[in-house]
């Protein structure tokens, strides 16, 4: 049933995207990119690449919150090299690669696993913070109040889960499961207590989402001019689409889910052909930035040996 559900999601989103492209193909085909537009797209690629490097740096912050001493450069390289694996079926292989790399760096498996599980949770909390700030512009007035209440409740739950009061029991449970046959179980459990709320990684993820949204806005600017009043709308829409691509199963790298959500949210605020073109270009930019990041990490590793 899980596999069927995933295929239904993927098939449904691809059908919607193909239909939207078919219905708006005439408008899409008339869009042209001038010299300034190409410069915007190159800048968007650079900003997106920096966002991925920044995310790798945040991972090292998370590991330090878990009392692990790690090499910043080395683990950013690992993050960039594994990032492209999220497009493989299952959408878990980038996490698996990071766990294995952390384990090879003498980090306990349960802590390595917890660090990669905390990352999407922190990203979710960061996206909800941005959505609470900017997402109300995406809905009609009579739904705004209910939506804001729902957003705040969801945000409170996610922020609560990140509190050491909830995280520490989860860590202890992982330790007990892994070391249930060890005589030194209690010492190991007590050595991984988180003593403070992960404020720094959470704020780092807010910056990460801001960078990703900036890349998307630059892509829109490459195709059409924007007003300052439209920027908060685009930030909110991007964050909603991005977080659904993160949490919905069956969509490697959010492929299809992100695009479908963004079209649904923006089609009433911008010309549909513009939205479809910008979203398609941004997906290409994202993949290109990830390939460049992985290649640079591989090249740096070879040079430094």
Secondary structure, DSSP 8 states (H G I E B T S, - for coil): -HHHHHHHHHHHHHHHHHHHHHHTHHHHHT----HHHHHHHHHHHHHHHHHHHHHHHHHHHHHHHTT----HHHHHHHHHHHHGGGGSTTS-HHHHHHHHHHHHTT--HHHHHHHHHHHHHHHHHHHHHHHHHHGGGGS-HHHHHHHHHHHHHHHHHHHHHTSHHHHHHHHHHHHHHHTTT-TTHHHHHHTT---S--HHHHHHHHHHHHHHHHHHHHHHHHHS---HHHHHHHHHHHHHHHHHHHHSTT-GGGTTHHHHHHHHHHTTTS-HHHHHHHHHHHHHHHHHHHHHHHHHHHHHHHHH-
